[in-house]
Amino acid sequence: MSDNADKLLNFTIDEKFNVNFSVDGDLILYAVALMALYAFYQIFFSRRFKSFEIDEAEIGIGNQKIKLRPNIVDMQIAYKVWVELSTRKIGLPIDYENDVIVEVYNSWYGFFSVVRELVKDVPVSNFRRKDTEKIISLSIEVLNMGIRPHVTKWQARYRRWYERVSVLPENESKTPQEIQRDYPYYDELISDLRSVNQCLIQYRIKMHQIISKA
C-alpha cells in the first residue's frame, strides 16, 4: 500500500490481536461528495418522468384531455398550488352547516392572489416548455372558468346583504351560519357554490397526482 493510501486508510493488529481500522476524514468527504453527485444525477438527468393525463371534464372547466410529462419545475408548481388548496380549505369539501360563506369567499380571494403571483414568478424560459405552459394554463382556467363566474354573480350581492342584515337588532343573538341561511337566494347560491367547490376538489386531486405519480 502506498504512503498516500496509508494516510487515508489505517489498518493495524496489535500483539493481543486487537484490530484497529481508521479512515481519514478527507476520504469520508470524498465519499459523501460522490454520493451527492450521484443523487444529483439521478434526480436531474437520469430520471424519466411519467406521462400524465388531466381530463378537464372531471374538474368541470372544459372537455379537453391535457397530456403532459411533468418535470421538477412542474411538480414544484403543482405542489405549491396543492398546498394552497389544502391549507386554505378551498380544495376540501365545504361544510354547509358550519362554514361561513363570507370566509369561503375570503379564502377564494386569497387563492386568486397566490396563483397570480405564482404564475408571474415562473421564468419565461420555463413557460416556453409546453408541459409547464399546460399546468399554468390549467390554473388560470380554474380561476377564470371555475371561480370567477360564481364570484361575479354572487359575491358582491351576498356581501352587501350580509353586511346589512348582520347588524340588525333581531340578528344580534344569531350565529353567522344562522344569518346566512336567511339569504333570499340561499338555495341557489349554495347550489352554485357546490359546483365550484367540486371543481376545486378535483383540481386539488389532480395537482396531488402530478406530485405523487410523475
Backbone hydrogen bonds, N-H to C=O, Kabsch-Sander energy under -0.5 kcal/mol:
donor,donor_aa,acceptor,acceptor_aa,energy
6,D,2,S,-2.2
7,K,3,D,-1.5
8,L,4,N,-1.4
9,L,5,A,-3.1
10,N,22,S,-2.6
12,T,20,N,-3.0
14,D,18,N,-1.9
17,F,14,D,-2.0
20,N,12,T,-3.2
22,S,10,N,-2.6
24,D,8,L,-3.2
27,L,24,D,-0.6
28,I,24,D,-1.4
29,L,25,G,-2.1
30,Y,26,D,-2.4
31,A,27,L,-2.3
32,V,28,I,-2.5
33,A,29,L,-2.5
34,L,30,Y,-2.3
35,M,31,A,-2.2
36,A,32,V,-2.3
37,L,33,A,-2.4
38,Y,34,L,-2.2
39,A,35,M,-2.5
40,F,36,A,-2.5
41,Y,37,L,-2.3
42,Q,38,Y,-2.4
43,I,39,A,-2.2
44,F,40,F,-2.6
45,F,41,Y,-2.3
46,S,41,Y,-2.8
47,R,42,Q,-1.0
49,F,47,R,-0.6
50,K,214,A,-1.3
52,F,68,L,-3.2
54,I,66,I,-2.8
56,E,54,I,-0.7
56,E,64,Q,-2.9
58,E,55,D,-1.2
59,I,55,D,-0.8
59,I,56,E,-0.6
60,G,56,E,-2.3
61,I,56,E,-1.7
66,I,54,I,-3.4
66,I,64,Q,-0.6
67,K,65,K,-0.6
68,L,52,F,-2.9
75,M,71,N,-2.3
76,Q,72,I,-2.0
77,I,73,V,-2.1
78,A,74,D,-2.6
79,Y,75,M,-2.4
80,K,76,Q,-2.2
81,V,77,I,-2.2
82,W,78,A,-2.6
83,V,79,Y,-2.6
84,E,80,K,-2.1
85,L,81,V,-2.6
86,S,82,W,-2.1
87,T,83,V,-3.2
88,R,84,E,-1.9
89,K,86,S,-0.5
91,G,85,L,-2.4
92,L,89,K,-1.2
96,Y,94,I,-1.0
98,N,95,D,-0.6
99,D,95,D,-3.3
101,I,99,D,-0.5
104,V,100,V,-1.8
105,Y,101,I,-2.3
106,N,102,V,-1.9
107,S,103,E,-2.1
108,W,104,V,-2.1
109,Y,105,Y,-2.3
110,G,106,N,-2.1
111,F,107,S,-2.3
112,F,108,W,-2.5
113,S,109,Y,-2.1
114,V,110,G,-2.2
115,V,111,F,-2.6
116,R,112,F,-2.2
117,E,113,S,-2.1
118,L,114,V,-2.5
119,V,115,V,-2.7
120,K,116,R,-2.1
121,D,117,E,-1.8
122,V,118,L,-0.6
122,V,119,V,-1.0
126,N,123,P,-0.8
127,F,123,P,-2.0
128,R,124,V,-1.8
129,R,126,N,-1.3
133,E,129,R,-2.5
134,K,130,K,-2.1
135,I,131,D,-1.7
136,I,132,T,-2.3
137,S,133,E,-2.9
138,L,134,K,-2.3
139,S,135,I,-1.9
140,I,136,I,-2.2
141,E,137,S,-2.4
142,V,138,L,-2.2
143,L,139,S,-1.7
144,N,140,I,-3.0
145,M,141,E,-3.3
146,G,141,E,-0.9
146,G,142,V,-0.9
147,I,142,V,-1.7
148,R,143,L,-2.8
150,H,147,I,-0.5
151,V,147,I,-2.2
152,T,148,R,-3.1
153,K,149,P,-1.8
154,W,150,H,-3.0
155,Q,150,H,-0.6
155,Q,151,V,-1.0
156,A,151,V,-0.7
158,Y,154,W,-3.0
159,R,155,Q,-3.0
160,R,156,A,-2.3
161,W,157,R,-2.1
162,Y,158,Y,-3.1
163,E,159,R,-3.0
164,R,160,R,-1.5
165,V,161,W,-2.5
166,S,162,Y,-2.4
168,L,165,V,-1.4
171,N,168,L,-1.9
172,E,169,P,-1.4
174,K,171,N,-1.2
179,I,175,T,-2.4
180,Q,176,P,-2.5
181,R,177,Q,-1.0
182,D,179,I,-1.9
183,Y,180,Q,-1.4
186,Y,183,Y,-2.1
189,L,185,Y,-2.7
190,I,186,Y,-2.9
191,S,187,D,-2.1
192,D,188,E,-1.9
193,L,189,L,-2.6
194,R,190,I,-2.4
195,S,191,S,-1.3
196,V,192,D,-1.9
197,N,193,L,-2.6
198,Q,194,R,-2.5
199,C,195,S,-1.9
200,L,196,V,-2.3
201,I,197,N,-2.2
202,Q,198,Q,-2.3
203,Y,199,C,-2.0
204,R,200,L,-2.4
205,I,201,I,-2.1
206,K,202,Q,-2.3
207,M,203,Y,-2.2
208,H,204,R,-2.2
209,Q,205,I,-2.1
210,I,206,K,-1.9
211,I,207,M,-1.6
212,S,208,H,-2.5
213,K,209,Q,-2.7
214,A,210,I,-1.0
